């Protein structure tokens, strides 16, 4: 199985440890993993800001660069969802989108494709699980609370394999943290208040850390928590899963 590792811009620039942990974890399971050094942004920031046409060049470049891999794996539910859901719509009428059918978030890949039964991680801490909007409603990493279906959570399924961990979920577990990409720039007061309320619910679980599949959401909450001196830490789920490597 040949896997192309996609490390999104903000992970590369601000949270490289999440990208490194993803690589180490995939290698741990014996996969042929490559990191194409010519990779760029997936185009999501431009399209979200209303400049979808300007994202076309990077979208076509991404599709060409990753087209020959069996799977494309990323430590970002948001970016994976953008490629999966929106690339085919944007490229419609131009050429077939290959990458959209191959890309997966690391949680989705480990849970659905590899179906792992063990992880090397050891993490003797209580954690509260953050279900990001894209992960819940576009990648099906967990069940949306508004749907009348049997509850599931792939993030928790994987975390339960970690030695020593204690897992919690906050009240209103799949409510947005307020980041929303451009939303946090255009509506900073609303975004901040949403983040504050979300962090308080995570803290109320008694957790020492908040974890999830999106560094962007974790970054948003971590910034608010640091500024307001809230007693909670943040860590990407893949860093917990790979903690023993």
KAKABEL-V977171 format. One record per residue. PHI is phi in radians with two decimals (* if undefined). PSI is psi as a letter, one per 20 degrees, with the letter a starting at -180 (none if undefined). NEAR is the number of other ideal C-beta (glycine too) atoms within 8 Angstrom. Layout:
phi: (PHI,PHI)
psi: (PSI,PSI)
near: (NEAR,NEAR)
//
This chain:
phi: (*,-1.80,-2.03,-1.68,-1.53,-1.83,-1.94,-1.06,-0.91,-1.23,-1.22,-1.04,-1.46,-2.03,-2.28,-1.04,-1.07,-1.23,-1.18,-1.10,-1.10,-1.10,-1.05,-1.06,-1.18,-1.11,-1.16,-1.01,-1.59,1.35,-1.53,-1.47,-1.90,-2.21,-1.98,-1.13,-1.26,-1.51,-1.16,-2.29,-1.00,-1.35,1.75,-1.05,-1.02,-1.14,-1.15,-1.14,-1.49,1.68,-1.98,-1.05,-1.07,-1.28,-1.52,-1.02,-1.08,-1.26,-1.14,-1.15,-1.15,-1.06,-1.09,-1.23,-1.16,-1.81,-1.12,-1.62,-1.45,-1.23,-2.45,-2.01,-2.09,-2.37,-1.51,-2.84,-1.10,-1.09,-1.21,-1.08,-1.15,-1.09,-1.13,-1.18,-1.59,-1.75,-0.97,-1.04,-1.21,-1.25,-1.54,-1.00,1.53,-1.80,-2.86,-1.13,-1.52,-1.54,-1.16,-1.08,-1.49,-1.95,-1.42,-2.57,-1.20,-1.01,-1.13,-1.04,-1.13,-1.12,-1.36,-1.63,-1.69,-1.31,0.89,-1.14,-2.02,-2.57,-2.33,-1.36,-1.16,-2.25,-2.57,-1.40,-2.48,-1.38,-2.19,-1.96,-1.52,-1.77,-1.65,-1.26,-1.01,-1.11,-1.10,-1.26,-1.75,-2.11,-1.95,1.01,-1.29,-2.64,-1.43,-1.16,-1.16,-1.39,-1.70,-1.51,-2.31,-1.14,-1.07,-2.62,-2.72,-1.22,-1.10,-1.16,-0.96,-1.29,-1.10,-1.14,-1.50,-1.43,-1.22,1.54,-1.40,-2.12,-1.93,-2.25,-2.28,-1.39,-1.08,0.93,-1.14,-2.05,-1.44,-1.06,-1.47,1.77,-1.19,1.03,1.07,-1.13,-1.03,-1.19,-1.50,-1.41,-2.28,-1.08,-1.17,-1.17,-1.03,-1.12,-1.09,-1.07,-1.12,-1.04,-1.13,-1.16,-1.08,-1.04,-1.23,-1.15,-1.09,-1.09,-1.30,1.55,-1.29,-1.58,-2.27,-1.85,-2.30,-3.08,-1.61,-2.19,-1.12,-1.14,-1.14,-1.10,-1.08,-1.05,-1.20,-1.11,-1.12,-1.16,-1.08,-1.16,-1.12,-1.75,0.97,-1.48,-1.46,-2.70,-2.02,-2.33,-2.67,-1.18,-1.04,-1.18,-1.20,-1.26,-1.12,-1.77,-1.03,-1.52,-1.66)
psi: (p,p,p,p,o,o,o,r,g,h,g,g,h,h,l,h,h,h,g,g,h,g,g,g,g,g,h,h,j,k,q,n,p,q,n,o,i,j,q,a,q,i,i,g,g,g,h,h,j,j,l,h,h,i,i,g,g,h,g,h,g,g,h,g,h,j,h,i,q,h,q,p,p,q,l,o,h,g,h,g,h,g,g,g,g,h,g,h,g,h,i,p,i,f,r,p,o,g,h,h,i,i,q,q,q,h,g,g,g,g,g,h,g,h,l,q,i,q,q,i,q,p,n,m,q,p,q,p,p,o,o,q,g,g,g,g,i,h,i,l,h,r,p,p,h,i,p,m,r,p,q,q,o,h,g,h,g,g,h,i,i,p,p,i,q,p,p,r,q,r,q,l,h,k,q,q,i,i,f,k,d,h,g,h,g,h,m,h,g,g,g,g,g,g,g,g,h,g,g,h,h,g,h,i,i,j,q,h,q,p,q,r,j,o,h,g,g,h,g,g,h,h,g,g,g,g,h,j,l,p,m,q,r,p,p,q,h,h,h,g,h,j,h,i,none)
near: (6,9,14,13,15,13,12,13,7,10,14,9,6,8,10,10,8,13,13,8,15,16,11,10,16,12,9,9,8,4,8,6,9,9,9,9,4,6,10,6,9,11,12,13,10,12,13,8,7,5,8,9,5,7,13,10,7,12,13,10,10,15,13,7,10,16,8,4,11,6,13,14,14,15,15,13,15,15,12,16,13,14,14,12,10,10,15,9,7,11,13,6,3,5,4,4,10,9,13,11,7,11,14,14,16,14,15,14,12,12,12,8,9,7,6,10,4,5,11,11,13,9,11,6,9,12,17,14,15,15,12,14,8,13,19,14,6,10,13,7,14,14,11,8,7,3,6,2,5,4,6,7,12,12,16,11,10,15,15,8,11,14,7,7,14,6,10,11,9,12,5,7,9,9,6,8,12,14,14,9,11,9,11,12,7,6,8,8,6,9,14,10,9,11,14,10,8,15,14,9,11,14,11,8,11,5,12,7,12,16,15,14,15,13,13,12,13,15,13,14,17,10,8,13,12,8,6,7,6,10,4,12,7,11,11,15,14,14,11,15,16,15,11,7,8)
//
